[in-house]
Amino acid sequence: PDTIWIFREPILEEWRDRGDIDLADLVTHVVVHELAHHFGWSDADIAHIDRWWE
């Protein structure tokens, strides 16, 4: 589909649970991650260039 859905509650929950990241940075990461999926990238492909979770 040509639509990417970003859900507020899971993002806010992750932000609260982590407690070490700015909300704007987390939202940016999620949007870029979902755009990469939209263009066919796998989680492994994304993790190779985005070391977000380290």
ModelCIF file with pLDDT and N, C-alpha, C, O atoms, coordinates in Angstrom:
data_MODEL
#
_entry.id   MODEL 
#
_entity.id                         1 
_entity.type                       polymer 
_entity.pdbx_number_of_molecules   1 
#
_entity_poly.entity_id                      1 
_entity_poly.type                           'polypeptide(L)' 
_entity_poly.nstd_linkage                   no 
_entity_poly.nstd_monomer                   no 
_entity_poly.pdbx_seq_one_letter_code       PDTIWIFREPILEEWRDRGDIDLADLVTHVVVHELAHHFGWSDADIAHIDRWWE 
_entity_poly.pdbx_seq_one_letter_code_can   PDTIWIFREPILEEWRDRGDIDLADLVTHVVVHELAHHFGWSDADIAHIDRWWE 
_entity_poly.pdbx_strand_id                 A 
#
loop_
_entity_poly_seq.entity_id 
_entity_poly_seq.num 
_entity_poly_seq.mon_id 
_entity_poly_seq.hetero 
1 1  PRO n 
1 2  ASP n 
1 3  THR n 
1 4  ILE n 
1 5  TRP n 
1 6  ILE n 
1 7  PHE n 
1 8  ARG n 
1 9  GLU n 
1 10 PRO n 
1 11 ILE n 
1 12 LEU n 
1 13 GLU n 
1 14 GLU n 
1 15 TRP n 
1 16 ARG n 
1 17 ASP n 
1 18 ARG n 
1 19 GLY n 
1 20 ASP n 
1 21 ILE n 
1 22 ASP n 
1 23 LEU n 
1 24 ALA n 
1 25 ASP n 
1 26 LEU n 
1 27 VAL n 
1 28 THR n 
1 29 HIS n 
1 30 VAL n 
1 31 VAL n 
1 32 VAL n 
1 33 HIS n 
1 34 GLU n 
1 35 LEU n 
1 36 ALA n 
1 37 HIS n 
1 38 HIS n 
1 39 PHE n 
1 40 GLY n 
1 41 TRP n 
1 42 SER n 
1 43 ASP n 
1 44 ALA n 
1 45 ASP n 
1 46 ILE n 
1 47 ALA n 
1 48 HIS n 
1 49 ILE n 
1 50 ASP n 
1 51 ARG n 
1 52 TRP n 
1 53 TRP n 
1 54 GLU n 
#
_struct_asym.id          A 
_struct_asym.entity_id   1 
#
loop_
_ma_qa_metric.id 
_ma_qa_metric.mode 
_ma_qa_metric.name 
_ma_qa_metric.software_group_id 
_ma_qa_metric.type 
1 global pLDDT . pLDDT 
2 local  pLDDT . pLDDT 
#
_ma_qa_metric_global.metric_id      1 
_ma_qa_metric_global.metric_value   89.83 
_ma_qa_metric_global.model_id       1 
_ma_qa_metric_global.ordinal_id     1 
#
loop_
_ma_qa_metric_local.label_asym_id 
_ma_qa_metric_local.label_comp_id 
_ma_qa_metric_local.label_seq_id 
_ma_qa_metric_local.metric_id 
_ma_qa_metric_local.metric_value 
_ma_qa_metric_local.model_id 
_ma_qa_metric_local.ordinal_id 
A PRO 1  2 66.00 1 1  
A ASP 2  2 80.00 1 2  
A THR 3  2 86.00 1 3  
A ILE 4  2 86.00 1 4  
A TRP 5  2 88.00 1 5  
A ILE 6  2 92.00 1 6  
A PHE 7  2 96.00 1 7  
A ARG 8  2 96.00 1 8  
A GLU 9  2 98.00 1 9  
A PRO 10 2 96.00 1 10 
A ILE 11 2 96.00 1 11 
A LEU 12 2 97.00 1 12 
A GLU 13 2 97.00 1 13 
A GLU 14 2 95.00 1 14 
A TRP 15 2 96.00 1 15 
A ARG 16 2 97.00 1 16 
A ASP 17 2 96.00 1 17 
A ARG 18 2 93.00 1 18 
A GLY 19 2 92.00 1 19 
A ASP 20 2 92.00 1 20 
A ILE 21 2 92.00 1 21 
A ASP 22 2 94.00 1 22 
A LEU 23 2 96.00 1 23 
A ALA 24 2 95.00 1 24 
A ASP 25 2 92.00 1 25 
A LEU 26 2 94.00 1 26 
A VAL 27 2 94.00 1 27 
A THR 28 2 91.00 1 28 
A HIS 29 2 91.00 1 29 
A VAL 30 2 93.00 1 30 
A VAL 31 2 93.00 1 31 
A VAL 32 2 91.00 1 32 
A HIS 33 2 91.00 1 33 
A GLU 34 2 92.00 1 34 
A LEU 35 2 91.00 1 35 
A ALA 36 2 93.00 1 36 
A HIS 37 2 91.00 1 37 
A HIS 38 2 90.00 1 38 
A PHE 39 2 92.00 1 39 
A GLY 40 2 94.00 1 40 
A TRP 41 2 95.00 1 41 
A SER 42 2 94.00 1 42 
A ASP 43 2 91.00 1 43 
A ALA 44 2 91.00 1 44 
A ASP 45 2 92.00 1 45 
A ILE 46 2 90.00 1 46 
A ALA 47 2 87.00 1 47 
A HIS 48 2 88.00 1 48 
A ILE 49 2 85.00 1 49 
A ASP 50 2 81.00 1 50 
A ARG 51 2 77.00 1 51 
A TRP 52 2 71.00 1 52 
A TRP 53 2 62.00 1 53 
A GLU 54 2 62.00 1 54 
#
loop_
_atom_site.group_PDB 
_atom_site.id 
_atom_site.type_symbol 
_atom_site.label_atom_id 
_atom_site.label_alt_id 
_atom_site.label_comp_id 
_atom_site.label_asym_id 
_atom_site.label_entity_id 
_atom_site.label_seq_id 
_atom_site.pdbx_PDB_ins_code 
_atom_site.Cartn_x 
_atom_site.Cartn_y 
_atom_site.Cartn_z 
_atom_site.occupancy 
_atom_site.B_iso_or_equiv 
_atom_site.pdbx_formal_charge 
_atom_site.auth_seq_id 
_atom_site.auth_comp_id 
_atom_site.auth_asym_id 
_atom_site.auth_atom_id 
_atom_site.pdbx_PDB_model_num 
ATOM 1   N N  . PRO A 1 1  ? 0.824  -1.207 0.000  1.00 66.00 ? 1  PRO A N  1 
ATOM 2   C CA . PRO A 1 1  ? 0.000  0.000  0.000  1.00 66.00 ? 1  PRO A CA 1 
ATOM 3   C C  . PRO A 1 1  ? 0.866  1.268  0.000  1.00 66.00 ? 1  PRO A C  1 
ATOM 4   O O  . PRO A 1 1  ? 2.028  1.247  0.407  1.00 66.00 ? 1  PRO A O  1 
ATOM 5   N N  . ASP A 1 2  ? 0.284  2.339  -0.454 1.00 80.00 ? 2  ASP A N  1 
ATOM 6   C CA . ASP A 1 2  ? 0.990  3.615  -0.514 1.00 80.00 ? 2  ASP A CA 1 
ATOM 7   C C  . ASP A 1 2  ? 0.805  4.432  0.752  1.00 80.00 ? 2  ASP A C  1 
ATOM 8   O O  . ASP A 1 2  ? 1.018  5.644  0.748  1.00 80.00 ? 2  ASP A O  1 
ATOM 9   N N  . THR A 1 3  ? 0.415  3.786  1.820  1.00 86.00 ? 3  THR A N  1 
ATOM 10  C CA . THR A 1 3  ? 0.204  4.474  3.086  1.00 86.00 ? 3  THR A CA 1 
ATOM 11  C C  . THR A 1 3  ? 1.075  3.830  4.160  1.00 86.00 ? 3  THR A C  1 
ATOM 12  O O  . THR A 1 3  ? 1.154  2.606  4.270  1.00 86.00 ? 3  THR A O  1 
ATOM 13  N N  . ILE A 1 4  ? 1.723  4.681  4.943  1.00 86.00 ? 4  ILE A N  1 
ATOM 14  C CA . ILE A 1 4  ? 2.495  4.202  6.083  1.00 86.00 ? 4  ILE A CA 1 
ATOM 15  C C  . ILE A 1 4  ? 1.782  4.699  7.330  1.00 86.00 ? 4  ILE A C  1 
ATOM 16  O O  . ILE A 1 4  ? 1.569  5.899  7.502  1.00 86.00 ? 4  ILE A O  1 
ATOM 17  N N  . TRP A 1 5  ? 1.417  3.770  8.194  1.00 88.00 ? 5  TRP A N  1 
ATOM 18  C CA . TRP A 1 5  ? 0.714  4.115  9.428  1.00 88.00 ? 5  TRP A CA 1 
ATOM 19  C C  . TRP A 1 5  ? 1.717  4.186  10.572 1.00 88.00 ? 5  TRP A C  1 
ATOM 20  O O  . TRP A 1 5  ? 2.515  3.269  10.771 1.00 88.00 ? 5  TRP A O  1 
ATOM 21  N N  . ILE A 1 6  ? 1.668  5.272  11.313 1.00 92.00 ? 6  ILE A N  1 
ATOM 22  C CA . ILE A 1 6  ? 2.498  5.450  12.495 1.00 92.00 ? 6  ILE A CA 1 
ATOM 23  C C  . ILE A 1 6  ? 1.545  5.552  13.689 1.00 92.00 ? 6  ILE A C  1 
ATOM 24  O O  . ILE A 1 6  ? 0.695  6.441  13.736 1.00 92.00 ? 6  ILE A O  1 
ATOM 25  N N  . PHE A 1 7  ? 1.689  4.650  14.639 1.00 96.00 ? 7  PHE A N  1 
ATOM 26  C CA . PHE A 1 7  ? 0.766  4.595  15.761 1.00 96.00 ? 7  PHE A CA 1 
ATOM 27  C C  . PHE A 1 7  ? 1.384  5.250  17.001 1.00 96.00 ? 7  PHE A C  1 
ATOM 28  O O  . PHE A 1 7  ? 2.492  4.907  17.412 1.00 96.00 ? 7  PHE A O  1 
ATOM 29  N N  . ARG A 1 8  ? 0.668  6.169  17.568 1.00 96.00 ? 8  ARG A N  1 
ATOM 30  C CA . ARG A 1 8  ? 1.141  6.989  18.681 1.00 96.00 ? 8  ARG A CA 1 
ATOM 31  C C  . ARG A 1 8  ? 1.435  6.177  19.940 1.00 96.00 ? 8  ARG A C  1 
ATOM 32  O O  . ARG A 1 8  ? 2.518  6.303  20.511 1.00 96.00 ? 8  ARG A O  1 
ATOM 33  N N  . GLU A 1 9  ? 0.499  5.355  20.378 1.00 98.00 ? 9  GLU A N  1 
ATOM 34  C CA . GLU A 1 9  ? 0.658  4.666  21.665 1.00 98.00 ? 9  GLU A CA 1 
ATOM 35  C C  . GLU A 1 9  ? 1.901  3.775  21.726 1.00 98.00 ? 9  GLU A C  1 
ATOM 36  O O  . GLU A 1 9  ? 2.627  3.840  22.718 1.00 98.00 ? 9  GLU A O  1 
ATOM 37  N N  . PRO A 1 10 ? 2.184  2.939  20.708 1.00 96.00 ? 10 PRO A N  1 
ATOM 38  C CA . PRO A 1 10 ? 3.407  2.132  20.795 1.00 96.00 ? 10 PRO A CA 1 
ATOM 39  C C  . PRO A 1 10 ? 4.677  2.984  20.846 1.00 96.00 ? 10 PRO A C  1 
ATOM 40  O O  . PRO A 1 10 ? 5.642  2.630  21.523 1.00 96.00 ? 10 PRO A O  1 
ATOM 41  N N  . ILE A 1 11 ? 4.670  4.101  20.128 1.00 96.00 ? 11 ILE A N  1 
ATOM 42  C CA . ILE A 1 11 ? 5.835  4.984  20.161 1.00 96.00 ? 11 ILE A CA 1 
ATOM 43  C C  . ILE A 1 11 ? 5.987  5.599  21.543 1.00 96.00 ? 11 ILE A C  1 
ATOM 44  O O  . ILE A 1 11 ? 7.087  5.628  22.094 1.00 96.00 ? 11 ILE A O  1 
ATOM 45  N N  . LEU A 1 12 ? 4.890  6.091  22.106 1.00 97.00 ? 12 LEU A N  1 
ATOM 46  C CA . LEU A 1 12 ? 4.958  6.684  23.439 1.00 97.00 ? 12 LEU A CA 1 
ATOM 47  C C  . LEU A 1 12 ? 5.355  5.651  24.489 1.00 97.00 ? 12 LEU A C  1 
ATOM 48  O O  . LEU A 1 12 ? 6.107  5.958  25.415 1.00 97.00 ? 12 LEU A O  1 
ATOM 49  N N  . GLU A 1 13 ? 4.851  4.430  24.344 1.00 97.00 ? 13 GLU A N  1 
ATOM 50  C CA . GLU A 1 13 ? 5.207  3.361  25.290 1.00 97.00 ? 13 GLU A CA 1 
ATOM 51  C C  . GLU A 1 13 ? 6.703  3.066  25.225 1.00 97.00 ? 13 GLU A C  1 
ATOM 52  O O  . GLU A 1 13 ? 7.360  2.932  26.257 1.00 97.00 ? 13 GLU A O  1 
ATOM 53  N N  . GLU A 1 14 ? 7.234  2.966  24.019 1.00 95.00 ? 14 GLU A N  1 
ATOM 54  C CA . GLU A 1 14 ? 8.675  2.722  23.860 1.00 95.00 ? 14 GLU A CA 1 
ATOM 55  C C  . GLU A 1 14 ? 9.481  3.874  24.460 1.00 95.00 ? 14 GLU A C  1 
ATOM 56  O O  . GLU A 1 14 ? 10.476 3.648  25.149 1.00 95.00 ? 14 GLU A O  1 
ATOM 57  N N  . TRP A 1 15 ? 9.052  5.096  24.198 1.00 96.00 ? 15 TRP A N  1 
ATOM 58  C CA . TRP A 1 15 ? 9.730  6.282  24.722 1.00 96.00 ? 15 TRP A CA 1 
ATOM 59  C C  . TRP A 1 15 ? 9.747  6.279  26.255 1.00 96.00 ? 15 TRP A C  1 
ATOM 60  O O  . TRP A 1 15 ? 10.771 6.562  26.878 1.00 96.00 ? 15 TRP A O  1 
ATOM 61  N N  . ARG A 1 16 ? 8.599  5.955  26.845 1.00 97.00 ? 16 ARG A N  1 
ATOM 62  C CA . ARG A 1 16 ? 8.527  5.891  28.309 1.00 97.00 ? 16 ARG A CA 1 
ATOM 63  C C  . ARG A 1 16 ? 9.401  4.769  28.860 1.00 97.00 ? 16 ARG A C  1 
ATOM 64  O O  . ARG A 1 16 ? 10.105 4.958  29.852 1.00 97.00 ? 16 ARG A O  1 
ATOM 65  N N  . ASP A 1 17 ? 9.358  3.600  28.217 1.00 96.00 ? 17 ASP A N  1 
ATOM 66  C CA . ASP A 1 17 ? 10.131 2.448  28.690 1.00 96.00 ? 17 ASP A CA 1 
ATOM 67  C C  . ASP A 1 17 ? 11.634 2.691  28.595 1.00 96.00 ? 17 ASP A C  1 
ATOM 68  O O  . ASP A 1 17 ? 12.383 2.329  29.502 1.00 96.00 ? 17 ASP A O  1 
ATOM 69  N N  . ARG A 1 18 ? 12.071 3.299  27.503 1.00 93.00 ? 18 ARG A N  1 
ATOM 70  C CA . ARG A 1 18 ? 13.511 3.548  27.317 1.00 93.00 ? 18 ARG A CA 1 
ATOM 71  C C  . ARG A 1 18 ? 14.006 4.627  28.266 1.00 93.00 ? 18 ARG A C  1 
ATOM 72  O O  . ARG A 1 18 ? 14.991 4.427  28.978 1.00 93.00 ? 18 ARG A O  1 
ATOM 73  N N  . GLY A 1 19 ? 13.339 5.749  28.279 1.00 92.00 ? 19 GLY A N  1 
ATOM 74  C CA . GLY A 1 19 ? 13.715 6.829  29.168 1.00 92.00 ? 19 GLY A CA 1 
ATOM 75  C C  . GLY A 1 19 ? 15.035 7.504  28.856 1.00 92.00 ? 19 GLY A C  1 
ATOM 76  O O  . GLY A 1 19 ? 15.475 8.374  29.608 1.00 92.00 ? 19 GLY A O  1 
ATOM 77  N N  . ASP A 1 20 ? 15.679 7.120  27.759 1.00 92.00 ? 20 ASP A N  1 
ATOM 78  C CA . ASP A 1 20 ? 17.002 7.678  27.453 1.00 92.00 ? 20 ASP A CA 1 
ATOM 79  C C  . ASP A 1 20 ? 17.085 8.318  26.072 1.00 92.00 ? 20 ASP A C  1 
ATOM 80  O O  . ASP A 1 20 ? 18.179 8.573  25.567 1.00 92.00 ? 20 ASP A O  1 
ATOM 81  N N  . ILE A 1 21 ? 15.932 8.576  25.463 1.00 92.00 ? 21 ILE A N  1 
ATOM 82  C CA . ILE A 1 21 ? 15.907 9.099  24.094 1.00 92.00 ? 21 ILE A CA 1 
ATOM 83  C C  . ILE A 1 21 ? 14.897 10.231 23.994 1.00 92.00 ? 21 ILE A C  1 
ATOM 84  O O  . ILE A 1 21 ? 13.850 10.206 24.641 1.00 92.00 ? 21 ILE A O  1 
ATOM 85  N N  . ASP A 1 22 ? 15.223 11.217 23.180 1.00 94.00 ? 22 ASP A N  1 
ATOM 86  C CA . ASP A 1 22 ? 14.298 12.309 22.931 1.00 94.00 ? 22 ASP A CA 1 
ATOM 87  C C  . ASP A 1 22 ? 13.138 11.795 22.072 1.00 94.00 ? 22 ASP A C  1 
ATOM 88  O O  . ASP A 1 22 ? 13.354 11.020 21.141 1.00 94.00 ? 22 ASP A O  1 
ATOM 89  N N  . LEU A 1 23 ? 11.935 12.214 22.375 1.00 96.00 ? 23 LEU A N  1 
ATOM 90  C CA . LEU A 1 23 ? 10.766 11.742 21.632 1.00 96.00 ? 23 LEU A CA 1 
ATOM 91  C C  . LEU A 1 23 ? 10.889 12.048 20.141 1.00 96.00 ? 23 LEU A C  1 
ATOM 92  O O  . LEU A 1 23 ? 10.550 11.204 19.310 1.00 96.00 ? 23 LEU A O  1 
ATOM 93  N N  . ALA A 1 24 ? 11.362 13.225 19.795 1.00 95.00 ? 24 ALA A N  1 
ATOM 94  C CA . ALA A 1 24 ? 11.508 13.589 18.373 1.00 95.00 ? 24 ALA A CA 1 
ATOM 95  C C  . ALA A 1 24 ? 12.480 12.641 17.668 1.00 95.00 ? 24 ALA A C  1 
ATOM 96  O O  . ALA A 1 24 ? 12.251 12.271 16.516 1.00 95.00 ? 24 ALA A O  1 
ATOM 97  N N  . ASP A 1 25 ? 13.552 12.247 18.340 1.00 92.00 ? 25 ASP A N  1 
ATOM 98  C CA . ASP A 1 25 ? 14.506 11.306 17.747 1.00 92.00 ? 25 ASP A CA 1 
ATOM 99  C C  . ASP A 1 25 ? 13.872 9.937  17.535 1.00 92.00 ? 25 ASP A C  1 
ATOM 100 O O  . ASP A 1 25 ? 14.114 9.291  16.515 1.00 92.00 ? 25 ASP A O  1 
ATOM 101 N N  . LEU A 1 26 ? 13.069 9.494  18.484 1.00 94.00 ? 26 LEU A N  1 
ATOM 102 C CA . LEU A 1 26 ? 12.399 8.204  18.338 1.00 94.00 ? 26 LEU A CA 1 
ATOM 103 C C  . LEU A 1 26 ? 11.401 8.238  17.185 1.00 94.00 ? 26 LEU A C  1 
ATOM 104 O O  . LEU A 1 26 ? 11.352 7.303  16.386 1.00 94.00 ? 26 LEU A O  1 
ATOM 105 N N  . VAL A 1 27 ? 10.615 9.289  17.089 1.00 94.00 ? 27 VAL A N  1 
ATOM 106 C CA . VAL A 1 27 ? 9.642  9.404  15.989 1.00 94.00 ? 27 VAL A CA 1 
ATOM 107 C C  . VAL A 1 27 ? 10.376 9.425  14.650 1.00 94.00 ? 27 VAL A C  1 
ATOM 108 O O  . VAL A 1 27 ? 9.948  8.772  13.698 1.00 94.00 ? 27 VAL A O  1 
ATOM 109 N N  . THR A 1 28 ? 11.465 10.164 14.575 1.00 91.00 ? 28 THR A N  1 
ATOM 110 C CA . THR A 1 28 ? 12.255 10.201 13.334 1.00 91.00 ? 28 THR A CA 1 
ATOM 111 C C  . THR A 1 28 ? 12.747 8.815  12.966 1.00 91.00 ? 28 THR A C  1 
ATOM 112 O O  . THR A 1 28 ? 12.651 8.405  11.809 1.00 91.00 ? 28 THR A O  1 
ATOM 113 N N  . HIS A 1 29 ? 13.271 8.094  13.939 1.00 91.00 ? 29 HIS A N  1 
ATOM 114 C CA . HIS A 1 29 ? 13.750 6.738  13.681 1.00 91.00 ? 29 HIS A CA 1 
ATOM 115 C C  . HIS A 1 29 ? 12.624 5.839  13.166 1.00 91.00 ? 29 HIS A C  1 
ATOM 116 O O  . HIS A 1 29 ? 12.812 5.103  12.197 1.00 91.00 ? 29 HIS A O  1 
ATOM 117 N N  . VAL A 1 30 ? 11.473 5.895  13.803 1.00 93.00 ? 30 VAL A N  1 
ATOM 118 C CA . VAL A 1 30 ? 10.337 5.049  13.403 1.00 93.00 ? 30 VAL A CA 1 
ATOM 119 C C  . VAL A 1 30 ? 9.899  5.380  11.980 1.00 93.00 ? 30 VAL A C  1 
ATOM 120 O O  . VAL A 1 30 ? 9.646  4.475  11.185 1.00 93.00 ? 30 VAL A O  1 
ATOM 121 N N  . VAL A 1 31 ? 9.808  6.652  11.655 1.00 93.00 ? 31 VAL A N  1 
ATOM 122 C CA . VAL A 1 31 ? 9.379  7.053  10.307 1.00 93.00 ? 31 VAL A CA 1 
ATOM 123 C C  . VAL A 1 31 ? 10.387 6.572  9.262  1.00 93.00 ? 31 VAL A C  1 
ATOM 124 O O  . VAL A 1 31 ? 9.997  6.015  8.236  1.00 93.00 ? 31 VAL A O  1 
ATOM 125 N N  . VAL A 1 32 ? 11.671 6.783  9.515  1.00 91.00 ? 32 VAL A N  1 
ATOM 126 C CA . VAL A 1 32 ? 12.697 6.324  8.564  1.00 91.00 ? 32 VAL A CA 1 
ATOM 127 C C  . VAL A 1 32 ? 12.654 4.801  8.431  1.00 91.00 ? 32 VAL A C  1 
ATOM 128 O O  . VAL A 1 32 ? 12.759 4.268  7.327  1.00 91.00 ? 32 VAL A O  1 
ATOM 129 N N  . HIS A 1 33 ? 12.501 4.106  9.553  1.00 91.00 ? 33 HIS A N  1 
ATOM 130 C CA . HIS A 1 33 ? 12.418 2.648  9.548  1.00 91.00 ? 33 HIS A CA 1 
ATOM 131 C C  . HIS A 1 33 ? 11.238 2.166  8.695  1.00 91.00 ? 33 HIS A C  1 
ATOM 132 O O  . HIS A 1 33 ? 11.379 1.249  7.886  1.00 91.00 ? 33 HIS A O  1 
ATOM 133 N N  . GLU A 1 34 ? 10.091 2.787  8.884  1.00 92.00 ? 34 GLU A N  1 
ATOM 134 C CA . GLU A 1 34 ? 8.905  2.377  8.129  1.00 92.00 ? 34 GLU A CA 1 
ATOM 135 C C  . GLU A 1 34 ? 9.019  2.740  6.650  1.00 92.00 ? 34 GLU A C  1 
ATOM 136 O O  . GLU A 1 34 ? 8.533  2.000  5.794  1.00 92.00 ? 34 GLU A O  1 
ATOM 137 N N  . LEU A 1 35 ? 9.650  3.861  6.343  1.00 91.00 ? 35 LEU A N  1 
ATOM 138 C CA . LEU A 1 35 ? 9.900  4.205  4.935  1.00 91.00 ? 35 LEU A CA 1 
ATOM 139 C C  . LEU A 1 35 ? 10.814 3.168  4.285  1.00 91.00 ? 35 LEU A C  1 
ATOM 140 O O  . LEU A 1 35 ? 10.601 2.778  3.137  1.00 91.00 ? 35 LEU A O  1 
ATOM 141 N N  . ALA A 1 36 ? 11.819 2.730  5.015  1.00 93.00 ? 36 ALA A N  1 
ATOM 142 C CA . ALA A 1 36 ? 12.710 1.705  4.484  1.00 93.00 ? 36 ALA A CA 1 
ATOM 143 C C  . ALA A 1 36 ? 11.925 0.422  4.186  1.00 93.00 ? 36 ALA A C  1 
ATOM 144 O O  . ALA A 1 36 ? 12.131 -0.192 3.139  1.00 93.00 ? 36 ALA A O  1 
ATOM 145 N N  . HIS A 1 37 ? 11.037 0.014  5.084  1.00 91.00 ? 37 HIS A N  1 
ATOM 146 C CA . HIS A 1 37 ? 10.189 -1.150 4.818  1.00 91.00 ? 37 HIS A CA 1 
ATOM 147 C C  . HIS A 1 37 ? 9.326  -0.922 3.587  1.00 91.00 ? 37 HIS A C  1 
ATOM 148 O O  . HIS A 1 37 ? 9.148  -1.832 2.777  1.00 91.00 ? 37 HIS A O  1 
ATOM 149 N N  . HIS A 1 38 ? 8.794  0.272  3.441  1.00 90.00 ? 38 HIS A N  1 
ATOM 150 C CA . HIS A 1 38 ? 7.953  0.603  2.286  1.00 90.00 ? 38 HIS A CA 1 
ATOM 151 C C  . HIS A 1 38 ? 8.716  0.376  0.976  1.00 90.00 ? 38 HIS A C  1 
ATOM 152 O O  . HIS A 1 38 ? 8.136  -0.045 -0.025 1.00 90.00 ? 38 HIS A O  1 
ATOM 153 N N  . PHE A 1 39 ? 10.012 0.657  0.998  1.00 92.00 ? 39 PHE A N  1 
ATOM 154 C CA . PHE A 1 39 ? 10.827 0.488  -0.206 1.00 92.00 ? 39 PHE A CA 1 
ATOM 155 C C  . PHE A 1 39 ? 11.488 -0.883 -0.288 1.00 92.00 ? 39 PHE A C  1 
ATOM 156 O O  . PHE A 1 39 ? 12.386 -1.097 -1.102 1.00 92.00 ? 39 PHE A O  1 
ATOM 157 N N  . GLY A 1 40 ? 11.038 -1.818 0.564  1.00 94.00 ? 40 GLY A N  1 
ATOM 158 C CA . GLY A 1 40 ? 11.447 -3.205 0.427  1.00 94.00 ? 40 GLY A CA 1 
ATOM 159 C C  . GLY A 1 40 ? 12.609 -3.647 1.297  1.00 94.00 ? 40 GLY A C  1 
ATOM 160 O O  . GLY A 1 40 ? 13.088 -4.771 1.144  1.00 94.00 ? 40 GLY A O  1 
ATOM 161 N N  . TRP A 1 41 ? 13.074 -2.811 2.195  1.00 95.00 ? 41 TRP A N  1 
ATOM 162 C CA . TRP A 1 41 ? 14.177 -3.188 3.068  1.00 95.00 ? 41 TRP A CA 1 
ATOM 163 C C  . TRP A 1 41 ? 13.668 -4.092 4.184  1.00 95.00 ? 41 TRP A C  1 
ATOM 164 O O  . TRP A 1 41 ? 12.579 -3.878 4.717  1.00 95.00 ? 41 TRP A O  1 
ATOM 165 N N  . SER A 1 42 ? 14.447 -5.089 4.530  1.00 94.00 ? 42 SER A N  1 
ATOM 166 C CA . SER A 1 42 ? 14.110 -5.962 5.651  1.00 94.00 ? 42 SER A CA 1 
ATOM 167 C C  . SER A 1 42 ? 14.647 -5.338 6.944  1.00 94.00 ? 42 SER A C  1 
ATOM 168 O O  . SER A 1 42 ? 15.402 -4.367 6.904  1.00 94.00 ? 42 SER A O  1 
ATOM 169 N N  . ASP A 1 43 ? 14.252 -5.902 8.085  1.00 91.00 ? 43 ASP A N  1 
ATOM 170 C CA . ASP A 1 43 ? 14.796 -5.437 9.363  1.00 91.00 ? 43 ASP A CA 1 
ATOM 171 C C  . ASP A 1 43 ? 16.310 -5.624 9.395  1.00 91.00 ? 43 ASP A C  1 
ATOM 172 O O  . ASP A 1 43 ? 17.031 -4.780 9.928  1.00 91.00 ? 43 ASP A O  1 
ATOM 173 N N  . ALA A 1 44 ? 16.790 -6.721 8.829  1.00 91.00 ? 44 ALA A N  1 
ATOM 174 C CA . ALA A 1 44 ? 18.236 -6.970 8.793  1.00 91.00 ? 44 ALA A CA 1 
ATOM 175 C C  . ALA A 1 44 ? 18.949 -5.916 7.943  1.00 91.00 ? 44 ALA A C  1 
ATOM 176 O O  . ALA A 1 44 ? 20.016 -5.430 8.316  1.00 91.00 ? 44 ALA A O  1 
ATOM 177 N N  . ASP A 1 45 ? 18.356 -5.569 6.805  1.00 92.00 ? 45 ASP A N  1 
ATOM 178 C CA . ASP A 1 45 ? 18.936 -4.518 5.955  1.00 92.00 ? 45 ASP A CA 1 
ATOM 179 C C  . ASP A 1 45 ? 19.032 -3.197 6.713  1.00 92.00 ? 45 ASP A C  1 
ATOM 180 O O  . ASP A 1 45 ? 20.052 -2.509 6.669  1.00 92.00 ? 45 ASP A O  1 
ATOM 181 N N  . ILE A 1 46 ? 17.962 -2.864 7.400  1.00 90.00 ? 46 ILE A N  1 
ATOM 182 C CA . ILE A 1 46 ? 17.918 -1.600 8.147  1.00 90.00 ? 46 ILE A CA 1 
ATOM 183 C C  . ILE A 1 46 ? 18.941 -1.627 9.281  1.00 90.00 ? 46 ILE A C  1 
ATOM 184 O O  . ILE A 1 46 ? 19.662 -0.652 9.492  1.00 90.00 ? 46 ILE A O  1 
ATOM 185 N N  . ALA A 1 47 ? 19.005 -2.734 10.006 1.00 87.00 ? 47 ALA A N  1 
ATOM 186 C CA . ALA A 1 47 ? 19.928 -2.852 11.141 1.00 87.00 ? 47 ALA A CA 1 
ATOM 187 C C  . ALA A 1 47 ? 21.377 -2.746 10.691 1.00 87.00 ? 47 ALA A C  1 
ATOM 188 O O  . ALA A 1 47 ? 22.236 -2.299 11.451 1.00 87.00 ? 47 ALA A O  1 
ATOM 189 N N  . HIS A 1 48 ? 21.648 -3.155 9.465  1.00 88.00 ? 48 HIS A N  1 
ATOM 190 C CA . HIS A 1 48 ? 23.011 -3.088 8.944  1.00 88.00 ? 48 HIS A CA 1 
ATOM 191 C C  . HIS A 1 48 ? 23.511 -1.650 8.849  1.00 88.00 ? 48 HIS A C  1 
ATOM 192 O O  . HIS A 1 48 ? 24.698 -1.399 9.058  1.00 88.00 ? 48 HIS A O  1 
ATOM 193 N N  . ILE A 1 49 ? 22.634 -0.708 8.540  1.00 85.00 ? 49 ILE A N  1 
ATOM 194 C CA . ILE A 1 49 ? 23.058 0.689  8.418  1.00 85.00 ? 49 ILE A CA 1 
ATOM 195 C C  . ILE A 1 49 ? 22.618 1.558  9.588  1.00 85.00 ? 49 ILE A C  1 
ATOM 196 O O  . ILE A 1 49 ? 23.148 2.652  9.777  1.00 85.00 ? 49 ILE A O  1 
ATOM 197 N N  . ASP A 1 50 ? 21.657 1.088  10.374 1.00 81.00 ? 50 ASP A N  1 
ATOM 198 C CA . ASP A 1 50 ? 21.130 1.879  11.484 1.00 81.00 ? 50 ASP A CA 1 
ATOM 199 C C  . ASP A 1 50 ? 21.332 1.107  12.777 1.00 81.00 ? 50 ASP A C  1 
ATOM 200 O O  . ASP A 1 50 ? 20.570 0.187  13.076 1.00 81.00 ? 50 ASP A O  1 
ATOM 201 N N  . ARG A 1 51 ? 22.342 1.468  13.539 1.00 77.00 ? 51 ARG A N  1 
ATOM 202 C CA . ARG A 1 51 ? 22.676 0.760  14.783 1.00 77.00 ? 51 ARG A CA 1 
ATOM 203 C C  . ARG A 1 51 ? 21.874 1.331  15.960 1.00 77.00 ? 51 ARG A C  1 
ATOM 204 O O  . ARG A 1 51 ? 22.409 1.503  17.055 1.00 77.00 ? 51 ARG A O  1 
ATOM 205 N N  . TRP A 1 52 ? 20.628 1.614  15.732 1.00 71.00 ? 52 TRP A N  1 
ATOM 206 C CA . TRP A 1 52 ? 19.746 2.277  16.708 1.00 71.00 ? 52 TRP A CA 1 
ATOM 207 C C  . TRP A 1 52 ? 19.724 1.569  18.046 1.00 71.00 ? 52 TRP A C  1 
ATOM 208 O O  . TRP A 1 52 ? 19.782 2.219  19.090 1.00 71.00 ? 52 TRP A O  1 
ATOM 209 N N  . TRP A 1 53 ? 19.641 0.239  18.035 1.00 62.00 ? 53 TRP A N  1 
ATOM 210 C CA . TRP A 1 53 ? 19.380 -0.491 19.271 1.00 62.00 ? 53 TRP A CA 1 
ATOM 211 C C  . TRP A 1 53 ? 20.639 -0.867 20.026 1.00 62.00 ? 53 TRP A C  1 
ATOM 212 O O  . TRP A 1 53 ? 20.555 -1.519 21.067 1.00 62.00 ? 53 TRP A O  1 
ATOM 213 N N  . GLU A 1 54 ? 21.805 -0.472 19.531 1.00 62.00 ? 54 GLU A N  1 
ATOM 214 C CA . GLU A 1 54 ? 23.052 -0.788 20.246 1.00 62.00 ? 54 GLU A CA 1 
ATOM 215 C C  . GLU A 1 54 ? 23.311 0.199  21.350 1.00 62.00 ? 54 GLU A C  1 
ATOM 216 O O  . GLU A 1 54 ? 24.314 0.087  22.055 1.00 62.00 ? 54 GLU A O  1 
#
